[in-house]
Amino acid sequence: MVCVGEALWDLIAPEGIPLERAKLLRRVPGGGAVNTATALARLGVPSGVCAALGDDALGRGLRDEVAAAGVDVSRLALGAARTGLMFVATERGEARFLGYRQGEPEARALAAALPARWQTRVVHFTGIAPVRGAIGAVARSAAVARREGCAVSIDVNARPRVWPRGRAAGEPGPGVRGCFRMLAEADLVKCSVGDLEVMGATARALRERLRPEATLVVTDGAQATLVLGPGGERSVAPRPVRPLDPTGAGDAFCAGMLASLVWQDRAGWGDAALMLRAVARGHDVARAWVRRKRG
């Protein structure tokens, strides 16, 4: 499986200390593609990352650390765009993020790094910035993956700062509209309630934009996960966990789902029972991820 999208460093303050007062920061590989691929490797699924990093000490260090976690980094491209940084602080169970990112250069560098052929079973796109032009290249790459026979999975990960609104209140911007082209290639789309708010869409409206055989999975933190597929709507409740540092839990959830689906034929991904088992495993892997980060 190849995970496409974000690769960056998470710089994490000690628990309970705000970024304003943090003297020491723990450096951890992060970004949706890296987190998902790393979690898949821990689950025994051969995984790789396709992303763009800076050709600098931070980029090379991130590449080497991801490789040491058992992830294939042959599709990681080192270039002119700076390696992204995300500062994270957790106070009273709520995570605060402060990103130092180059949105458009990162998106265009990723578009340039996409391979002509994928040669894998599943391609998972995550944290794709809806930059006009670049998002079109990603949508075409998803279509290439489908033509090769790969299953296509997408974690929307809609960040408010990089998903601009249109001029009218609540109207998606042109890059967001372009993102719907990519979603139309997916066999599985995962998003959160927060993602839907940023996109200005409802779960049912988004489901109507997908392929008839595709499944939409909508998470809502500790609340029940909604599954909308060819067989109708279902909900799956996760077991509770105290999320002192939830960073990356959504990526781990995707890894758990995909680990259950990767060896299944793409045509079978629309089976309701299979997808519900995959969502339940996603909950378990996300719970383990949070517990591991708590130490």
Disulfide bonds with the S-S distance in Angstrom:
none
